[in-house]
C-alpha cells in the first residue's frame, strides 16, 4: 500500500498542464492586492489550491513600524 493511492499507472506520464500567460489578469482584486488563481481546489480534484498573491507594500515609519 502507498499513500496516497496511485492515480496514474501508465508507462509514459500524463499531460495535464495548462498554459497561463504571464499577462493574465488577476481573478481577485482587493485594494492594491492582486490574487491569481493558478490551480484551484476544483481544478486539482480537491487536492490543493495554488495561488499567487501580489501584495502592496505597507509604508513604514523611520523606526520600522507600519503606517496606515
N, C-alpha and C positions, 0 to 999 in steps of 0.2 A: 504494500500500500504506500502511496505517496501523497503528499499534501502540497497543494490542492490536487484533486484528481486531474489527470491529463485531459485536455480538451481537443488536442490535435495529435493524431498518431501517424500522420503521413511521413513520407521519407524526404520531401523537398522543401518543407516550410510552407507557410501560408502568407499570402499577400493580403495585408489588412490595413495598410496605411492610407491616409487621406491627405491630399495636398492642401495646405492652408497658406496662402500668400502672406508675406510679412505686412502688407498694407491693408489686410482685412480689418475693418472697423471693430472696435470692442463691442461685446454684447451688453455690457452694463457700464454706465457712466454715472458716477456719483461725485458731484463737485469736480475736483481736478483729478480724481482717481479713475482709472480705466481697468476693467476686467475683461480678459479674453478667455473664452471657454475653449480650451484646446481638446480635451477629451472629457466628456461629461459622464455622469453616472449612467445615463441612458445609453450612450454610445459604447461603453465598456462592459455592457451586460451586468451592471450593478457592482462591478469590482472596485472601481475607484473613480475619482474625478481629478482632472489635471487642469489647472487654471494659471494664467499669467496675470499678475496684478501690477499695473504701473501706478505707483503711489506718488503723490505730490510731496515735495519736500516741505517739512514743517519748519517755519522760521525759528531761529534760535537767538536768544539773547547772548551778549558777550560772555556771561557766566555759564553758558551751556544749557540753561533751562529753556523749555519750549515756550514759544509765544503764540498766541492765537488760539 
